[in-house]
Amino acid sequence: PDIIVTINGVPAGNFRQGEVQLTVYNGDYIEIDASRARGDGRFVVSVPGDGLSSPADGAVVEGQGGLLPVGKVKFRP
């Protein structure tokens, strides 16, 4: 089933083919819409470089269905 990544509530990617790459800006809010998923979901955040302080590289987002919050994007000063 479709599992969608949203940025500020707007669909920005789909896990149908596996990994999803996003372009984000400071203050964006990221969620995973797993409402169509069957069973538990486990997603790992991968941040290239060290420019973000949030979400953290390697953070794990887990849950069963619904909206799973990844968090608000914060760049390092």
TAZISUL-V190055 format. One record per residue. N is the residue number from 1. PSI is psi in degrees with one decimal (none if undefined). Layout:
BEGIN
n-><N,N>
psi-><PSI,PSI>
END
This chain:
BEGIN
n-><1,2,3,4,5,6,7,8,9,10,11,12,13,14,15,16,17,18,19,20,21,22,23,24,25,26,27,28,29,30,31,32,33,34,35,36,37,38,39,40,41,42,43,44,45,46,47,48,49,50,51,52,53,54,55,56,57,58,59,60,61,62,63,64,65,66,67,68,69,70,71,72,73,74,75,76,77>
psi-><162.1,126.7,120.0,140.7,134.2,146.5,118.7,36.5,-1.1,129.4,132.8,-7.2,162.4,134.2,9.4,-39.1,7.3,-133.6,143.7,130.3,136.3,149.6,121.3,161.0,157.4,129.9,-10.7,148.7,124.8,134.3,158.6,122.3,99.4,24.6,-22.3,-0.2,150.5,124.8,-169.9,149.8,145.5,123.0,140.1,129.1,129.0,114.8,115.6,139.8,-164.9,32.5,-13.9,140.8,-19.2,135.1,155.5,141.4,131.7,-1.8,142.2,130.0,121.1,151.4,177.5,105.6,173.5,-164.4,124.8,115.7,130.8,-41.2,179.8,135.6,128.1,121.8,151.3,143.6,none>
END
